[in-house]
């Protein structure tokens, strides 16, 4: 099967399944699992074939409904977006398998509603990755955001309040992005990214272009939770239902970073982004370094596993923003590689958290005692994820961090190197504290009295967790070919790994 | 001073957009009542809609619906009609803003049922207890 429309089916499968899940899920719960898993398996397979096709034949553009650009909306399938397509659909597939169990556990009777939103969110993320139109991107950004608000609000406890705060911050971010697009439209009269990129260099309006660029960047930074614009993120992600958190946390921030790369290099040119305003590039690397330190410091203060992970996520976002803004090939390679790696590491750790919460009902640190004896397989996978987050060599976290540090050294940014090293040290402290609690401390009486805690999580939760842990090592060992065959082609023109 | 004034009058719609946006921004950040925050968000989005609609308008521009025969004979005089594209974009943005407001209102109802108040301070106090 090698049709030119394949990537569109990748996008359409979860969208159409969303409606099927809503209708059939009302009739019988048993429909939901096969439908959701089937659609996402199809998407992941299609995304893999799209990636192979792009690597063989090169990037291509696709117009929907045969309305020719710049008036029609076009999809852009180049090596970077094909790689992201595969990443999003694969992570979504693994997270869904685990979510099926945890949602049945946490939201009994509301599974069909949960998975309707869930599938629309995945379709929105896939659309964001593919679109080549600046306004279309805004609409898709809001589709993903609105579904995320709904999913987070389904959580228990303070989730509704966290979701409301996310709505306020998310809307500010999206509105800033929309304003930036408005300025670009005034300047160029078009919304097609490639068209804007062609017209912009010939214009003589430095102030207006800079305003547009600033609005676009700040809007996306709010959306991705770059410190200090992160305040909404830890609450929202840690109080969402576990099934939703395991998908939203790895994917939303990574896709937004991909969008930042798109805006920087596909709408504006690398020359404009890095050279037009003296000091901006160095300033952002400094800001990212501070963000890494502060977020890692805040992670130290947390007493709940999932909250700690969200603060680490905030630090990781700053890794990637800093890496891209290092403005050399090595740094950008590291950032793109880290998008892949961080999505997998976050997925692995959140899936482990979901498995633990399924069995013990709590992620407070004082409830983790003796977990290695009760859930050895889960904790083994958790350890792999933790090692990757710290950056221990055979796992993939080491390689992207290596590229980021190398890029920072070449670009002459010692502060970024320092921040990365300190953050790795803090990660080591954080994770060894948990390993110490769960391995050496005997199980407390409190937890022994609950009989359901004994044993591992069900196979539907355990297998994606193990797969993601294996993927961490596999991607780590395959970093060389990955960079050589895919990321090298995905670099903006003029940069090499 | 006079120059500044004429500058403001000439581009009054853009000034209103900036003022509206700041009002909305203040309400979102500064107010402690959750409904007021939501209203601020709506004002913020309305400001952006005004901005976009301003882009498309032209002095003396008519509605962008042209007679087919006249257009085929003489072509379309672009200076005579306003640019419809920003208006169309804003239709989409209005749909987005309505749905965000809907979701937010639904969440506010849940918050009210849970905490019996929509004042942020009181909610945080109840959570802290």
HADDOCK unambig.tbl for C-alpha pairs under 7 A between the chains (distance, minus, plus):
assign (segid A and resid 142 and name CA) (segid B and resid 96 and name CA) 6.98 0.50 0.50
assign (segid A and resid 146 and name CA) (segid B and resid 100 and name CA) 6.36 0.50 0.50
assign (segid A and resid 160 and name CA) (segid B and resid 107 and name CA) 6.03 0.50 0.50
assign (segid A and resid 160 and name CA) (segid B and resid 110 and name CA) 6.98 0.50 0.50
assign (segid A and resid 160 and name CA) (segid B and resid 111 and name CA) 6.20 0.50 0.50
assign (segid A and resid 161 and name CA) (segid B and resid 111 and name CA) 6.58 0.50 0.50
assign (segid A and resid 164 and name CA) (segid B and resid 104 and name CA) 6.42 0.50 0.50
assign (segid A and resid 164 and name CA) (segid B and resid 107 and name CA) 6.82 0.50 0.50
assign (segid A and resid 168 and name CA) (segid B and resid 41 and name CA) 6.89 0.50 0.50
assign (segid A and resid 175 and name CA) (segid B and resid 45 and name CA) 6.88 0.50 0.50
assign (segid A and resid 179 and name CA) (segid B and resid 48 and name CA) 6.81 0.50 0.50
assign (segid A and resid 182 and name CA) (segid B and resid 52 and name CA) 6.62 0.50 0.50
assign (segid A and resid 186 and name CA) (segid B and resid 55 and name CA) 6.90 0.50 0.50
